[in-house]
């Protein structure tokens, strides 16, 4: 549905994502497949729009977290392969088969359930086997004395009726962290993964079609880990130090406007808790952007938003629906003036660093009441508001 778009909105530059994809493709080479991670609504960028773009420009696979996310892509016309990285209840196996969706298998219990359900449905479920090489989250445990039992479990899953084991993958824990100990850990994970693959393939007497493990950090720093496919996340959207290193472009710009201006004397406390008190006559702009829109409250009194006259310090505690900025020395900033929350002029990397988090959290936090405006070939191609009316 449409919106006035003059409250707070997000501009999504699909050209930037296409550019980033091309640059990553150039780095990995023509013989490595590209998986675009579009879970969590493509980290707030719009999974349908990003998925359609990636399908158009030649990506090989998409990854999501749940069956609902995968089905959303399918019913909106996306035909390329989709991998569910997270848990899917066994009752959904029939739908996965019907819509040709690939499921990750992380343990014997899941393999048993999915096999039984696939047989009931009379079809085959395509799966990728997850190996836990040190992330300590999901996957067949193969480290610290569990190599043999892990390999046996994977072989068993690959031979189960109703399952088609197309791929095998693992996830690196510290590939994006610098330092010799982190590099050593990543290399250990990779070596273990390769040893698992070799052992499993030898026992099976066949090879996996797709082996993958390279996330953002590994895609940039460890080319030996590319194998058959890479799956960069943050990198595709143009955020973080590695994106800067590769000259990639941030895809999202968050904007708002000044809705009200108030002038307060010295000694006036602003917002909840009075954590900011004016030390002189102060011109305060109220902007309709608060934590319900995705502005983390921990940033209160610590960051700036960008106006046409430069950075304006955010003052006082961030409220649910609004926050305040100091525009005392910015006479041309008036009601209706546009303000950049993050984007080309106000780096999301710096904002996330102040918040003690990663850019992902800021883009994922953008709420459904914030309209998205999509640009392709430099033109607005779609406007989306997720609220139901």
C-alpha positions, 0 to 999 in steps of 0.5 A: 500500500501507499504512504505519504512517505514524509514521516520516516522512510527507508530508501533501498538502492537496488542498483547498489546491491547489483553493483555489490553482487558484481564486485563479489562475483569478480572476486570469487570467479566464474566457477563459484556459485553465489548464494544471496542471504535474504533471511529476515526480509533481506535484513530489512531491505525487502526479501522479495525485491532483493530476491527478484533482483538476484534472480534477474542478475544471475545468482544461484541460490537464496537462503532464508531462515524459515519455511514462511520466508521461503514460501513468501519468495515462491508465491511472489514468483521467485523460482531459483533454488532456496535453502532454509537454514533454520528449523522447519516443523516436520508437518511442513515437509510436504510443502517444501517438496511441493514448492521445491525448497531445500532444507538444512538438516542439522542432526539425526532427529531432524533427518529421521523426521524429514525422511519419514514425512517425505515418504508419507508425501511420496516425494523427495526432500532436497537437503543440505547437511549442516556440520558443526565445526566450531560454531557450537550452534547447529549441525552434526558435531564433528570436533573434539572427539566426535569426528567418527560419530559425526561422519557416521550420522551424516552418512546415515542421513544421506542414505535415508529414503525420501532425502536427496542430499545435494549439499553440505555446509558449515559456518565460521565463527570468527572469519570476520575477526582479525588476529592470529588466533582467530585466523587459526580457528577459522583454518581449523574449522575449514580443515575439519570441514574438508576432512568430514567431506572427504570421509563422508564422500568416501563412505558414500561412494559419491560426491556432494554437488554443493559444498559451502562455508564462506560467509562474509569474512571468509569471502574477503579473507580466505579464498581457499574456502570458496569451494562450490559456493559462497554465501556473503551476508553483510557484504552484499548489502554494502556494510562493514569494514570488508565492504569498505575494503572492496569499495562496495555501496551501502544499499539502505538510506534511512530518512525522516523530517523535522516535524516540530521546532521548540525553543527552550531556555537554559536549564530545561531538561529534554525528554524522559529522565532529564539526561540532557539539560540545555546550557543556553537558549536551545532550538530543538527539532522533534523528528518522528523517528523513535525506537518503534521505528528501529532507533535503538534507545541505547543511542540516546544522547550519543549520536547525531542525525544529518541535516542540510547544515551538517550533523545535529546532535541527538539529545535526551532519551529516544522515545517510542515514536520520536526523538529530539535533535539540537538545531540551535546553530542551524537556522535553515533547518526548519519544519519539513526539512529532511534529515538523514538517519543513516546513509551516505552522509551519516554512516551506519557503521559509525552508528552501529559502533556507537551502539556496540552492535553491527549494522545488521541489527540497525537494518533488521530493526527497521519496523514495518511501519517504516515505508520502503522506497525502492530504486533501480536504474536510478528511478523509483520502481516500488513503494511498500508499506507493510501495515495492513489497512 
